[in-house]
Amino acid sequence: ATPYNATRLSGDTAAKTNVNFQQDGSSDFNRYGVEAGIGLDWTLPKKNSLNFALSSNHFGNNSTGYLNQNQTTTDYSSNILSQILTLSNSNSHFRINEINTSLDYKKVFNKEDQELDFGVHSTFGSNDYKSGNEQYSLPEQALFYGTSSDNPGKESETELVVDYTEPFGKIKFGAGGKAFFRNINSNSDVLGLQPYSKQYSYDSTLSNSLHYTQQVYAVYTELGFPVGKLFETKLGLRYERTELSTFFSNASQQVPEPGYNTWLPSVFFIKKFENQSLKLSFGRRIERPNYRNLNPFINTTDPNNVTTGNPYLKPEQGYRIELGWTHELKGGGTFMVSLFDRINQDDIQPYVVYYAQLPVGDTVYKNVSVSTPQNIGTETNIGMNLFADIHPTTKFSLRSNFFMFHRNIVNAIDPGLNSESWNYRFNINLTYAFSGNLGAEFFGNFNSPRHELQGKYPSFTSYTFAIRQQIWKKKGSIAFTTNNPFNEYVNQTTHITGIGFSTTSTRLVPYRSFGINFTWKFGKLEFKKEKPSNPDMNTPNGEG
């Protein structure tokens, strides 16, 4: 069970009233996942190679829960005008199925570092989200509100890429092109309770559909060369053309989405010393909204806290400047320090708006907050990152990372309501080998509260202990692992403030677990690291 409670304080200046809305309840949540895949490599004559990969992912979850709700309305003199008690029962059912395919061809020439690469990468996914809600007035337990919704969707992505690199002495030249195609179809069918007949009927105001296609065509080039004996540099430039076609059923008028051009330059400098290196880089990037953000499904499972996607989102565009220093330790290991400045324009964040009354078709939602992804403005992050990989002895190793930055957000939706905050995270990994066959490991992670435009989202702390015994001449192993053994729940507290309201909510997430793992290796299998996925082609060299 996952206990939950929330308090929202809001004001209605027109009615000259204040509302204290409290929720207290619990939910049961279960999930499952299945993954499977296969990869095949062929080495062809004359330095040609072919790689094919196929994988399938299936994921689902179910949830049922209840909330006791207490809504107290007072005037400006704190006199109670009304008190409404309700019970809300909810349920949800989510399924996603995804198939990923990739085919890559590589041609290696006799000339060192001269290569030609061609790839086709596709993802085909379908998902379905069902939810329901019933609200009863207390103490008579009379049903007065209910919804039943079904939101199936499909998303397909295909990427074609070709890259060519050739060295000319100390100069390395690269060029390539990519074409990316995305197609999203989403339908939302919502049934609403008719209070008098107690029957459910189709609600055309909450039901909708979205058809969204995106095509991105890109060409890019990269040039790497030394500048005397001072440093090495890489210069890159990418040009992208984006075409969009959208149809949103609830739009009062279908307005064609104009295509747009994007230039993405990058510059990289590196100076190498005996055991050290100094790096300076600058790059521009673009990040497009995903299916979850675009999906216009209106989730009224909690009619006092409504969420919906936004099919009109623009892509985020930003700049990154980074200065890094790396030192290779003589005893083994690495120490790195980097300073960075990252700017995101049209930054995408969930934005909450409070309504004392919100008409939607024939229904008027009262005392409701609506959360929608929006291009909220410009976000700037300036900070530093420290990384250490240290091996004091042959048996003991330590890896740690500390990340800290100052965030400044300029609000473009409600000018003047800006946000400034410090954010940080820290993790540490300790391993110790008692013998050649017995080892232990500890991993700890802490994320500070995440500060966004409207408030503070939960911090997160987790820690894991593991001990592993290798058997059968290291062909097998047995391991015992435990996560957060000393805490049953992880406390997730959120504070959000906007025009006319403030909300504090706490969810206790069960996180403690114990497990035993068994591993057996056989044959001569070779596992290769999966190539990073980058459907949106954010940087000139194709890395996100």
Disulfide bonds with the S-S distance in Angstrom:
none
